[in-house]
Every structure is written in C-alpha cells, then in structure tokens.
C-alpha cells in the first residue's frame, strides 16, 4: 500500500530478475513494461499468447499465486480465499462488507478506500 500497484509490479519484476540464478543473459516480459534492467530484455504485449516461454511462466505464476491464496485461506477462512483466490468476486466483496479487510488486503484498492 506504500506504492501503487503498477510500481509494486515493476519492483517485484526487477527483484525477481535480480535473484535469478544463474543470472540470465536476456529476459522476456509479458506486457509493455519498461523495467530498467541491467540486462537486455524484450517486452511483448500479450506475450502469453505469442511466446511459449511466457505462457508457461504465466501458468506457473498463477498456480503459485493460487497456492499462496490457499495458505491464506487457512489463516483467514472467513474470506473464502480458497474459492475466489483473492479476485474481486461477489462473494469476496460480500465478505469484505461483512467483516472488513484482513491484514493482507490492499487498503489502496478502490473498494477498500
């Protein structure tokens, strides 16, 4: 919540690349992001539909996120994270109205402001 979602995304992408081992010679990025990396990279709009490597990475990222949300469901079952995985579904918004945000909710997200 200290920086906006775009800046948080860019920061997490730069950090992810910095921690890769072995360090890559080139990086493919899904979208039109300008990352200011110290290595060559190419941003590809709709890269998950055009590049098998990006498509595979996208699937791995989604499965990983879903697993993380399942862990959060065990900690905060009243929100139903195991069902909606944190996406803005009707049941998620109803839970937010009923019990308020949890410590993991982004308070800068418009419905919570």
LOBA-890705 format. One record per residue: residue in one letter; residue number from 1; x, z, y of N, C-alpha, C, CB in turn. Coordinates in steps of 0.001 Angstrom, whole numbers, plus 500000, padded with zeros to 6 digits. Atoms other than C-alpha are relative to their C-alpha. Glycine has a CB too. Example, Ala and Ser with C-alpha at 12.3 -4.5 7.8 and 13.67 -1.06 7.14 Angstrom:
BEGIN
@code->a pos->1 n_xx->500890 n_zz->500000 n_yy->498810 ca_xx->512300 ca_zz->507800 ca_yy->495500 c_xx->500900 c_zz->500000 c_yy->501200 cb_xx->499008 cb_zz->501246 cb_yy->500027
@code->s pos->2 n_xx->499180 n_zz->499940 n_yy->498810 ca_xx->513670 ca_zz->507140 ca_yy->498940 c_xx->499230 c_zz->500730 c_yy->501090 cb_xx->500414 cb_zz->498585 cb_yy->500462
***
This chain:
BEGIN
@code->x pos->1 n_xx->500802 n_zz->500000 n_yy->498800 ca_xx->500000 ca_zz->500000 ca_yy->500000 c_xx->500850 c_zz->500000 c_yy->501272 cb_xx->499085 cb_zz->501189 cb_yy->499994
@code->x pos->2 n_xx->499140 n_zz->499981 n_yy->498816 ca_xx->503018 ca_zz->500209 ca_yy->502321 c_xx->500294 c_zz->498599 c_yy->500514 cb_xx->501303 cb_zz->500714 cb_yy->499690
@code->x pos->3 n_xx->499853 n_zz->501399 n_yy->499589 ca_xx->503353 ca_zz->496396 ca_yy->502366 c_xx->498815 c_zz->499225 c_yy->499439 cb_xx->501368 cb_zz->499387 cb_yy->499505
@code->x pos->4 n_xx->501162 n_zz->500760 n_yy->500466 ca_xx->500729 ca_zz->493692 ca_yy->501902 c_xx->500259 c_zz->499396 c_yy->498616 cb_xx->499649 cb_zz->498887 cb_yy->501006
@code->x pos->5 n_xx->499913 n_zz->500481 n_yy->501378 ca_xx->500017 ca_zz->492110 ca_yy->498522 c_xx->500966 c_zz->498823 c_yy->499870 cb_xx->498620 cb_zz->499593 cb_yy->499497
@code->x pos->6 n_xx->499064 n_zz->501127 n_yy->500063 ca_xx->501965 ca_zz->488913 ca_yy->499314 c_xx->501439 c_zz->500494 c_yy->500040 cb_xx->499745 cb_zz->499018 cb_yy->501156
@code->x pos->7 n_xx->498635 n_zz->499466 n_yy->499911 ca_xx->505073 ca_zz->490835 ca_yy->500374 c_xx->500363 c_zz->500779 c_yy->498736 cb_xx->500145 cb_zz->500908 cb_yy->501241
@code->x pos->8 n_xx->499747 n_zz->499266 n_yy->501245 ca_xx->504732 ca_zz->493063 ca_yy->497301 c_xx->500299 c_zz->499032 c_yy->498856 cb_xx->498791 cb_zz->500891 cb_yy->499641
@code->x pos->9 n_xx->499770 n_zz->501019 n_yy->501029 ca_xx->504530 ca_zz->489970 ca_yy->495083 c_xx->501384 c_zz->499393 c_yy->500143 cb_xx->498933 cb_zz->498901 cb_yy->500078
@code->x pos->10 n_xx->498682 n_zz->500592 n_yy->499760 ca_xx->507592 ca_zz->488390 ca_yy->496693 c_xx->501116 c_zz->500980 c_yy->499650 cb_xx->500130 cb_zz->499559 cb_yy->501463
@code->x pos->11 n_xx->498995 n_zz->498981 n_yy->500301 ca_xx->509542 ca_zz->491642 ca_yy->496432 c_xx->500152 c_zz->500182 c_yy->498488 cb_xx->499622 cb_zz->501338 cb_yy->500662
@code->x pos->12 n_xx->499919 n_zz->499811 n_yy->501453 ca_xx->508655 ca_zz->492066 ca_yy->492759 c_xx->500646 c_zz->498798 c_yy->499323 cb_xx->498605 cb_zz->500243 cb_yy->499414
@code->x pos->13 n_xx->499373 n_zz->501195 n_yy->500569 ca_xx->509678 ca_zz->488467 ca_yy->492026 c_xx->501511 c_zz->500016 c_yy->500233 cb_xx->499383 cb_zz->498728 cb_yy->500608
@code->x pos->14 n_xx->498557 n_zz->499923 n_yy->499711 ca_xx->513046 ca_zz->488914 ca_yy->493752 c_xx->500668 c_zz->501063 c_yy->499135 cb_xx->500241 cb_zz->500309 cb_yy->501497
@code->x pos->15 n_xx->499437 n_zz->498932 n_yy->500838 ca_xx->513621 ca_zz->492180 ca_yy->491892 c_xx->500089 c_zz->499560 c_yy->498540 cb_xx->499149 cb_zz->501280 cb_yy->500113
@code->x pos->16 n_xx->500000 n_zz->500462 n_yy->501392 ca_xx->512675 ca_zz->490611 ca_yy->488562 c_xx->501170 c_zz->499055 c_yy->499745 cb_xx->498671 cb_zz->499299 cb_yy->499663
@code->x pos->17 n_xx->498885 n_zz->500944 n_yy->500152 ca_xx->515186 ca_zz->487797 ca_yy->489074 c_xx->501331 c_zz->500741 c_yy->500062 cb_xx->499946 cb_zz->498906 cb_yy->501093
@code->x pos->18 n_xx->498742 n_zz->499258 n_yy->499840 ca_xx->517895 ca_zz->490232 ca_yy->490197 c_xx->500364 c_zz->500778 c_yy->498733 cb_xx->499897 cb_zz->500963 cb_yy->501188
@code->x pos->19 n_xx->499736 n_zz->499191 n_yy->501187 ca_xx->517520 ca_zz->492269 ca_yy->486985 c_xx->500098 c_zz->499193 c_yy->498709 cb_xx->498930 cb_zz->501027 cb_yy->499853
@code->x pos->20 n_xx->499887 n_zz->500815 n_yy->501209 ca_xx->517609 ca_zz->489315 ca_yy->484575 c_xx->501421 c_zz->500047 c_yy->499451 cb_xx->499591 cb_zz->498547 cb_yy->500289
@code->x pos->21 n_xx->498692 n_zz->500023 n_yy->500650 ca_xx->520414 ca_zz->489425 ca_yy->482067 c_xx->499867 c_zz->499190 c_yy->498716 cb_xx->500524 cb_zz->501454 cb_yy->499706
@code->x pos->22 n_xx->498973 n_zz->500470 n_yy->499066 ca_xx->522070 ca_zz->487104 ca_yy->481568 c_xx->499373 c_zz->499426 c_yy->501264 cb_xx->500888 cb_zz->498946 cb_yy->499332
@code->x pos->23 n_xx->500472 n_zz->500492 n_yy->498705 ca_xx->521748 ca_zz->486023 ca_yy->485181 c_xx->499765 c_zz->498486 c_yy->499913 cb_xx->501026 cb_zz->500337 cb_yy->501132
@code->x pos->24 n_xx->500297 n_zz->501435 n_yy->500135 ca_xx->520042 ca_zz->482598 ca_yy->485370 c_xx->500757 c_zz->499143 c_yy->501018 cb_xx->498504 cb_zz->499764 cb_yy->500154
@code->x pos->25 n_xx->499403 n_zz->500974 n_yy->499086 ca_xx->521570 ca_zz->479506 ca_yy->486945 c_xx->498940 c_zz->499357 c_yy->500881 cb_xx->500756 cb_zz->498923 cb_yy->499217
@code->x pos->26 n_xx->501099 n_zz->500674 n_yy->499313 ca_xx->518148 ca_zz->478242 ca_yy->488052 c_xx->498708 c_zz->500702 c_yy->499609 cb_xx->499947 cb_zz->498471 cb_yy->499646
@code->x pos->27 n_xx->501272 n_zz->499321 n_yy->500256 ca_xx->514628 ca_zz->479705 ca_yy->488340 c_xx->498846 c_zz->499083 c_yy->500376 cb_xx->499913 cb_zz->501332 cb_yy->500788
@code->x pos->28 n_xx->501251 n_zz->500694 n_yy->499705 ca_xx->511203 ca_zz->478062 ca_yy->488163 c_xx->498976 c_zz->501039 c_yy->500431 cb_xx->499491 cb_zz->499182 cb_yy->498762
@code->x pos->29 n_xx->500967 n_zz->499063 n_yy->499438 ca_xx->508475 ca_zz->479740 ca_yy->490226 c_xx->498639 c_zz->499320 c_yy->500064 cb_xx->500443 cb_zz->500491 cb_yy->501411
@code->x pos->30 n_xx->501362 n_zz->500516 n_yy->499917 ca_xx->504718 ca_zz->479234 ca_yy->489925 c_xx->499459 c_zz->500254 c_yy->501400 cb_xx->499085 cb_zz->500654 cb_yy->498926
@code->x pos->31 n_xx->500567 n_zz->499860 n_yy->498660 ca_xx->503209 ca_zz->478581 ca_yy->493353 c_xx->500857 c_zz->499321 c_yy->501042 cb_xx->499830 cb_zz->501459 cb_yy->500352
@code->x pos->32 n_xx->499245 n_zz->500602 n_yy->498892 ca_xx->504572 ca_zz->477654 ca_yy->496750 c_xx->500794 c_zz->501073 c_yy->500738 cb_xx->499046 cb_zz->499266 cb_yy->500982
@code->x pos->33 n_xx->499296 n_zz->498852 n_yy->499424 ca_xx->506590 ca_zz->480816 ca_yy->497304 c_xx->501388 c_zz->499624 c_yy->500505 cb_xx->500113 cb_zz->501114 cb_yy->498972
@code->x pos->34 n_xx->498637 n_zz->500082 n_yy->499496 ca_xx->509721 ca_zz->480987 ca_yy->499401 c_xx->500636 c_zz->501358 c_yy->499738 cb_xx->500045 cb_zz->499616 cb_yy->501537
@code->x pos->35 n_xx->499488 n_zz->498716 n_yy->500470 ca_xx->511782 ca_zz->483681 ca_yy->497692 c_xx->501318 c_zz->500428 c_yy->500621 cb_xx->500160 cb_zz->499953 cb_yy->498541
@code->x pos->36 n_xx->498685 n_zz->499671 n_yy->499435 ca_xx->515125 ca_zz->483523 ca_yy->499500 c_xx->500910 c_zz->500623 c_yy->498949 cb_xx->499849 cb_zz->500955 cb_yy->501191
@code->x pos->37 n_xx->499136 n_zz->499527 n_yy->501075 ca_xx->517045 ca_zz->483938 ca_yy->496251 c_xx->501436 c_zz->499553 c_yy->500238 cb_xx->499500 cb_zz->499491 cb_yy->498640
@code->x pos->38 n_xx->498588 n_zz->500376 n_yy->499917 ca_xx->520811 ca_zz->483775 ca_yy->495898 c_xx->500376 c_zz->498956 c_yy->498961 cb_xx->500877 cb_zz->501224 cb_yy->499831
@code->x pos->39 n_xx->499773 n_zz->501054 n_yy->500986 ca_xx->520424 ca_zz->481173 ca_yy->493154 c_xx->498993 c_zz->498887 c_yy->500246 cb_xx->499881 cb_zz->500550 cb_yy->498541
@code->x pos->40 n_xx->500952 n_zz->501102 n_yy->499814 ca_xx->518757 ca_zz->477753 ca_yy->493111 c_xx->498682 c_zz->500274 c_yy->499263 cb_xx->500616 cb_zz->498675 cb_yy->499506
@code->x pos->41 n_xx->501304 n_zz->499853 n_yy->500638 ca_xx->515033 ca_zz->477749 ca_yy->492342 c_xx->499085 c_zz->498888 c_yy->500481 cb_xx->499382 cb_zz->501389 cb_yy->500301
@code->x pos->42 n_xx->501012 n_zz->500976 n_yy->499609 ca_xx->512042 ca_zz->475444 ca_yy->492465 c_xx->498633 c_zz->500645 c_yy->499872 cb_xx->500090 cb_zz->498711 cb_yy->499134
@code->x pos->43 n_xx->501385 n_zz->499534 n_yy->500019 ca_xx->508514 ca_zz->476494 ca_yy->493392 c_xx->499117 c_zz->498814 c_yy->499636 cb_xx->499579 cb_zz->500623 cb_yy->501382
@code->x pos->44 n_xx->500872 n_zz->501071 n_yy->500471 ca_xx->505888 ca_zz->474415 ca_yy->491586 c_xx->498553 c_zz->500461 c_yy->500130 cb_xx->500331 cb_zz->499604 cb_yy->498526
@code->x pos->45 n_xx->501418 n_zz->499676 n_yy->499831 ca_xx->502278 ca_zz->474546 ca_yy->492769 c_xx->499277 c_zz->499665 c_yy->498700 cb_xx->499374 cb_zz->499220 cb_yy->501213
@code->x pos->46 n_xx->500686 n_zz->500104 n_yy->501296 ca_xx->500064 ca_zz->475052 ca_yy->489704 c_xx->501006 c_zz->499761 c_yy->498877 cb_xx->498956 cb_zz->498862 cb_yy->500027
@code->x pos->47 n_xx->498925 n_zz->500154 n_yy->500970 ca_xx->503259 ca_zz->475358 ca_yy->487714 c_xx->499581 c_zz->500309 c_yy->498581 cb_xx->501138 cb_zz->500870 cb_yy->500372
@code->x pos->48 n_xx->500444 n_zz->499661 n_yy->501355 ca_xx->501437 ca_zz->476918 ca_yy->484765 c_xx->499290 c_zz->498834 c_yy->499323 cb_xx->499077 cb_zz->501208 cb_yy->500039
@code->x pos->49 n_xx->500658 n_zz->501179 n_yy->500558 ca_xx->499579 ca_zz->473615 ca_yy->484312 c_xx->500970 c_zz->498828 c_yy->499847 cb_xx->498826 cb_zz->499590 cb_yy->500883
@code->x pos->50 n_xx->499063 n_zz->501118 n_yy->499993 ca_xx->502675 ca_zz->471441 ca_yy->484760 c_xx->501287 c_zz->500255 c_yy->499223 cb_xx->500342 cb_zz->499657 cb_yy->501403
@code->x pos->51 n_xx->498702 n_zz->499647 n_yy->500573 ca_xx->505552 ca_zz->473298 ca_yy->483131 c_xx->499795 c_zz->500999 c_yy->498863 cb_xx->500946 cb_zz->500590 cb_yy->501087
@code->x pos->52 n_xx->500189 n_zz->499144 n_yy->501167 ca_xx->505603 ca_zz->474790 ca_yy->479635 c_xx->500660 c_zz->501364 c_yy->500181 cb_xx->500556 cb_zz->499318 cb_yy->498759
@code->x pos->53 n_xx->499304 n_zz->498721 n_yy->499788 ca_xx->508137 ca_zz->477471 ca_yy->480631 c_xx->499180 c_zz->500929 c_yy->500883 cb_xx->501383 cb_zz->499763 cb_yy->500630
@code->x pos->54 n_xx->500817 n_zz->499185 n_yy->499100 ca_xx->505942 ca_zz->478679 ca_yy->483494 c_xx->498710 c_zz->500424 c_yy->499304 cb_xx->499680 cb_zz->499225 cb_yy->501299
@code->x pos->55 n_xx->501229 n_zz->499664 n_yy->500724 ca_xx->502816 ca_zz->478529 ca_yy->481306 c_xx->500248 c_zz->501151 c_yy->499024 cb_xx->499461 cb_zz->498766 cb_yy->499245
@code->x pos->56 n_xx->499667 n_zz->498927 n_yy->500951 ca_xx->504499 ca_zz->480694 ca_yy->478649 c_xx->500257 c_zz->501315 c_yy->500729 cb_xx->501235 cb_zz->499615 cb_yy->499161
@code->x pos->57 n_xx->499715 n_zz->498790 n_yy->499222 ca_xx->505791 ca_zz->483157 ca_yy->481251 c_xx->498710 c_zz->500597 c_yy->500555 cb_xx->500981 cb_zz->499688 cb_yy->501151
@code->x pos->58 n_xx->501281 n_zz->499538 n_yy->499466 ca_xx->502288 ca_zz->483363 ca_yy->482734 c_xx->499202 c_zz->500751 c_yy->498936 cb_xx->499185 cb_zz->498815 cb_yy->500533
@code->x pos->59 n_xx->500705 n_zz->499332 n_yy->501097 ca_xx->500793 ca_zz->484269 ca_yy->479356 c_xx->500638 c_zz->501351 c_yy->499701 cb_xx->500001 cb_zz->499118 cb_yy->498735
@code->x pos->60 n_xx->499290 n_zz->498743 n_yy->500260 ca_xx->503466 ca_zz->486904 ca_yy->478738 c_xx->499689 c_zz->501021 c_yy->501092 cb_xx->501526 cb_zz->499756 cb_yy->499911
@code->x pos->61 n_xx->500288 n_zz->499096 n_yy->498881 ca_xx->502854 ca_zz->488381 ca_yy->482203 c_xx->498583 c_zz->500560 c_yy->499901 cb_xx->500185 cb_zz->499271 cb_yy->501341
@code->x pos->62 n_xx->501387 n_zz->499534 n_yy->500091 ca_xx->499081 ca_zz->488551 ca_yy->481673 c_xx->499827 c_zz->500990 c_yy->498850 cb_xx->499047 cb_zz->498810 cb_yy->499817
@code->x pos->63 n_xx->500099 n_zz->499086 n_yy->501143 ca_xx->499385 ca_zz->490157 ca_yy->478233 c_xx->500656 c_zz->501340 c_yy->500335 cb_xx->500661 cb_zz->499376 cb_yy->498743
@code->x pos->64 n_xx->499312 n_zz->498772 n_yy->499596 ca_xx->501877 ca_zz->492674 ca_yy->479632 c_xx->499141 c_zz->500805 c_yy->500959 cb_xx->501353 cb_zz->499675 cb_yy->500649
@code->x pos->65 n_xx->500869 n_zz->499314 n_yy->499038 ca_xx->499560 ca_zz->493493 ca_yy->482547 c_xx->498795 c_zz->500619 c_yy->499296 cb_xx->499531 cb_zz->499023 cb_yy->501095
@code->x pos->66 n_xx->501153 n_zz->499472 n_yy->500738 ca_xx->496597 ca_zz->493896 ca_yy->480191 c_xx->500381 c_zz->501241 c_yy->499197 cb_xx->499425 cb_zz->498925 cb_yy->499063
@code->x pos->67 n_xx->499540 n_zz->498826 n_yy->500751 ca_xx->498628 ca_zz->496312 ca_yy->478049 c_xx->500213 c_zz->501192 c_yy->500930 cb_xx->501305 cb_zz->499679 cb_yy->499245
@code->x pos->68 n_xx->499814 n_zz->498923 n_yy->499017 ca_xx->499578 ca_zz->498324 ca_yy->481125 c_xx->498646 c_zz->500572 c_yy->500408 cb_xx->500767 cb_zz->499482 cb_yy->501249
@code->x pos->69 n_xx->501329 n_zz->499523 n_yy->499610 ca_xx->495916 ca_zz->498497 ca_yy->482138 c_xx->499340 c_zz->500788 c_yy->498866 cb_xx->499107 cb_zz->498816 cb_yy->500408
@code->x pos->70 n_xx->500519 n_zz->499217 n_yy->501128 ca_xx->495033 ca_zz->499731 ca_yy->478629 c_xx->500603 c_zz->501402 c_yy->499997 cb_xx->500300 cb_zz->499290 cb_yy->498661
@code->x pos->71 n_xx->499365 n_zz->498684 n_yy->499871 ca_xx->497534 ca_zz->502558 ca_yy->479140 c_xx->499328 c_zz->500787 c_yy->501123 cb_xx->501526 cb_zz->499857 cb_yy->500273
@code->x pos->72 n_xx->500697 n_zz->499323 n_yy->498900 ca_xx->495906 ca_zz->503350 ca_yy->482492 c_xx->498590 c_zz->500403 c_yy->499588 cb_xx->499946 cb_zz->499095 cb_yy->501238
@code->x pos->73 n_xx->501338 n_zz->499636 n_yy->500468 ca_xx->492538 ca_zz->503348 ca_yy->480718 c_xx->500027 c_zz->501357 c_yy->499289 cb_xx->499445 cb_zz->498912 cb_yy->499054
@code->x pos->74 n_xx->499899 n_zz->498700 n_yy->500683 ca_xx->493722 ca_zz->506258 ca_yy->478565 c_xx->500146 c_zz->501143 c_yy->501002 cb_xx->501193 cb_zz->500004 cb_yy->499028
@code->x pos->75 n_xx->499807 n_zz->498969 n_yy->498976 ca_xx->494692 ca_zz->508143 ca_yy->481713 c_xx->498761 c_zz->500153 c_yy->500890 cb_xx->501223 cb_zz->499664 cb_yy->500863
@code->x pos->76 n_xx->501179 n_zz->500004 n_yy->499117 ca_xx->491603 ca_zz->507174 ca_yy->483761 c_xx->498842 c_zz->499266 c_yy->499304 cb_xx->500335 cb_zz->499320 cb_yy->501378
@code->x pos->77 n_xx->501019 n_zz->500726 n_yy->500771 ca_xx->488885 ca_zz->506238 ca_yy->481199 c_xx->498715 c_zz->499724 c_yy->500767 cb_xx->499667 cb_zz->500770 cb_yy->498767
@code->x pos->78 n_xx->501253 n_zz->500158 n_yy->499252 ca_xx->486056 ca_zz->506622 ca_yy->483698 c_xx->499918 c_zz->498689 c_yy->500782 cb_xx->499832 cb_zz->501156 cb_yy->500951
@code->x pos->79 n_xx->500003 n_zz->501266 n_yy->499259 ca_xx->487094 ca_zz->503363 ca_yy->485416 c_xx->499770 c_zz->498787 c_yy->499101 cb_xx->501310 cb_zz->499837 cb_yy->500739
@code->x pos->80 n_xx->500227 n_zz->501116 n_yy->500917 ca_xx->486815 ca_zz->501172 ca_yy->482308 c_xx->501074 c_zz->498925 c_yy->500034 cb_xx->498694 cb_zz->499378 cb_yy->500299
@code->x pos->81 n_xx->498911 n_zz->500980 n_yy->499921 ca_xx->490212 ca_zz->499507 ca_yy->482707 c_xx->500165 c_zz->499195 c_yy->498713 cb_xx->501301 cb_zz->500704 cb_yy->500325
@code->x pos->82 n_xx->499852 n_zz->500733 n_yy->501261 ca_xx->490168 ca_zz->498540 ca_yy->479010 c_xx->499064 c_zz->498793 c_yy->499944 cb_xx->499728 cb_zz->500929 cb_yy->498811
@code->x pos->83 n_xx->500949 n_zz->501114 n_yy->499977 ca_xx->487195 ca_zz->496262 ca_yy->479745 c_xx->500361 c_zz->498959 c_yy->501053 cb_xx->498595 cb_zz->500518 cb_yy->500253
@code->x pos->84 n_xx->499813 n_zz->500969 n_yy->498907 ca_xx->487991 ca_zz->494686 ca_yy->483114 c_xx->501448 c_zz->499816 c_yy->500428 cb_xx->499199 cb_zz->500425 cb_yy->501187
@code->x pos->85 n_xx->498555 n_zz->500117 n_yy->499742 ca_xx->491791 ca_zz->495176 ca_yy->483240 c_xx->500364 c_zz->500102 c_yy->501478 cb_xx->500508 cb_zz->498689 cb_yy->499458
@code->x pos->86 n_xx->499706 n_zz->499804 n_yy->498585 ca_xx->491585 ca_zz->496114 ca_yy->486912 c_xx->499502 c_zz->498896 c_yy->500912 cb_xx->501450 cb_zz->500142 cb_yy->500178
@code->x pos->87 n_xx->500538 n_zz->501083 n_yy->499170 ca_xx->489951 ca_zz->492890 ca_yy->488069 c_xx->498713 c_zz->500461 c_yy->500687 cb_xx->499733 cb_zz->498729 cb_yy->499143
@code->x pos->88 n_xx->501135 n_zz->499602 n_yy->499176 ca_xx->487157 ca_zz->493062 ca_yy->490640 c_xx->498654 c_zz->499653 c_yy->499403 cb_xx->500111 cb_zz->499371 cb_yy->501334
@code->x pos->89 n_xx->501278 n_zz->500249 n_yy->500654 ca_xx->484227 ca_zz->493044 ca_yy->488258 c_xx->498925 c_zz->500933 c_yy->500558 cb_xx->500129 cb_zz->500178 cb_yy->498476
@code->x pos->90 n_xx->501114 n_zz->499166 n_yy->499560 ca_xx->480806 ca_zz->494506 ca_yy->488921 c_xx->500168 c_zz->501439 c_yy->499503 cb_xx->498666 cb_zz->499417 cb_yy->499504
@code->x pos->91 n_xx->499856 n_zz->498643 n_yy->500545 ca_xx->481499 ca_zz->497459 ca_yy->486605 c_xx->501155 c_zz->500755 c_yy->500662 cb_xx->500222 cb_zz->499939 cb_yy->498482
@code->x pos->92 n_xx->498874 n_zz->499353 n_yy->499318 ca_xx->484830 ca_zz->498148 ca_yy->488322 c_xx->499552 c_zz->500498 c_yy->501376 cb_xx->501203 cb_zz->499016 cb_yy->500139
@code->x pos->93 n_xx->500477 n_zz->499587 n_yy->498673 ca_xx->483220 ca_zz->498212 ca_yy->491776 c_xx->498988 c_zz->501138 c_yy->499903 cb_xx->499373 cb_zz->498811 cb_yy->500735
@code->x pos->94 n_xx->500962 n_zz->498908 n_yy->500190 ca_xx->480409 ca_zz->500415 ca_yy->490451 c_xx->500724 c_zz->501317 c_yy->499732 cb_xx->499038 cb_zz->499678 cb_yy->498838
@code->x pos->95 n_xx->499218 n_zz->498786 n_yy->500274 ca_xx->482975 ca_zz->502897 ca_yy->489105 c_xx->500658 c_zz->500509 c_yy->501278 cb_xx->501074 cb_zz->499727 cb_yy->498921
@code->x pos->96 n_xx->499380 n_zz->499596 n_yy->498727 ca_xx->484754 ca_zz->502915 ca_yy->492470 c_xx->498980 c_zz->500669 c_yy->500917 cb_xx->500624 cb_zz->498780 cb_yy->500708
@code->x pos->97 n_xx->501044 n_zz->499390 n_yy->499171 ca_xx->481477 ca_zz->503655 ca_yy->494254 c_xx->499598 c_zz->501371 c_yy->499458 cb_xx->498769 cb_zz->499082 cb_yy->500072
@code->x pos->98 n_xx->500454 n_zz->498773 n_yy->500649 ca_xx->480583 ca_zz->506362 ca_yy->491745 c_xx->501032 c_zz->501129 c_yy->500092 cb_xx->499677 cb_zz->499720 cb_yy->498546
@code->x pos->99 n_xx->498996 n_zz->498931 n_yy->500074 ca_xx->483903 ca_zz->508254 ca_yy->491532 c_xx->501161 c_zz->499853 c_yy->500975 cb_xx->500543 cb_zz->500067 cb_yy->498621
@code->x pos->100 n_xx->498910 n_zz->500207 n_yy->499047 ca_xx->486160 ca_zz->506805 ca_yy->494222 c_xx->501242 c_zz->499439 c_yy->499324 cb_xx->500341 cb_zz->501304 cb_yy->500701
@code->x pos->101 n_xx->498789 n_zz->500617 n_yy->500554 ca_xx->489630 ca_zz->505326 ca_yy->493776 c_xx->500880 c_zz->501007 c_yy->499249 cb_xx->500807 cb_zz->499350 cb_yy->501118
@code->x pos->102 n_xx->499010 n_zz->499194 n_yy->500731 ca_xx->492251 ca_zz->506617 ca_yy->491350 c_xx->501341 c_zz->499882 c_yy->500736 cb_xx->500132 cb_zz->499525 cb_yy->498490
@code->x pos->103 n_xx->498684 n_zz->500112 n_yy->499359 ca_xx->495897 ca_zz->507147 ca_yy->492317 c_xx->500656 c_zz->498624 c_yy->499842 cb_xx->500917 cb_zz->501046 cb_yy->499436
@code->x pos->104 n_xx->499374 n_zz->501315 n_yy->500183 ca_xx->496724 ca_zz->503652 ca_yy->491008 c_xx->499294 c_zz->498886 c_yy->500771 cb_xx->500028 cb_zz->499649 cb_yy->498531
@code->x pos->105 n_xx->500694 n_zz->501029 n_yy->499226 ca_xx->494190 ca_zz->501803 ca_yy->493168 c_xx->500735 c_zz->499710 c_yy->501308 cb_xx->498554 cb_zz->500432 cb_yy->500289
@code->x pos->106 n_xx->499412 n_zz->500397 n_yy->498715 ca_xx->495499 ca_zz->499833 ca_yy->496139 c_xx->498999 c_zz->500315 c_yy->501110 cb_xx->500383 cb_zz->498474 cb_yy->500006
@code->x pos->107 n_xx->500905 n_zz->499603 n_yy->498923 ca_xx->493912 ca_zz->501506 ca_yy->499140 c_xx->499900 c_zz->498922 c_yy->501078 cb_xx->500467 cb_zz->501313 cb_yy->500620
@code->x pos->108 n_xx->500048 n_zz->501086 n_yy->499018 ca_xx->494715 ca_zz->498418 ca_yy->501239 c_xx->499083 c_zz->498866 c_yy->499546 cb_xx->501404 cb_zz->499459 cb_yy->500255
@code->x pos->109 n_xx->500923 n_zz->501003 n_yy->500505 ca_xx->492369 ca_zz->496331 ca_yy->499038 c_xx->498688 c_zz->500127 c_yy->500770 cb_xx->499771 cb_zz->500161 cb_yy->498460
@code->x pos->110 n_xx->501137 n_zz->500007 n_yy->499070 ca_xx->489409 ca_zz->495341 ca_yy->501237 c_xx->498838 c_zz->500924 c_yy->499602 cb_xx->499483 cb_zz->498602 cb_yy->500127
@code->x pos->111 n_xx->501130 n_zz->499119 n_yy->500326 ca_xx->486621 ca_zz->497114 ca_yy->499276 c_xx->500317 c_zz->501493 c_yy->500100 cb_xx->499522 cb_zz->499699 cb_yy->498616
@code->x pos->112 n_xx->499640 n_zz->498583 n_yy->499932 ca_xx->488563 ca_zz->500397 ca_yy->499456 c_xx->500360 c_zz->500457 c_yy->501405 cb_xx->501152 cb_zz->500277 cb_yy->499078
@code->x pos->113 n_xx->499617 n_zz->499625 n_yy->498624 ca_xx->489428 ca_zz->500311 ca_yy->503161 c_xx->498905 c_zz->500801 c_yy->500663 cb_xx->500311 cb_zz->498754 cb_yy->500840
***
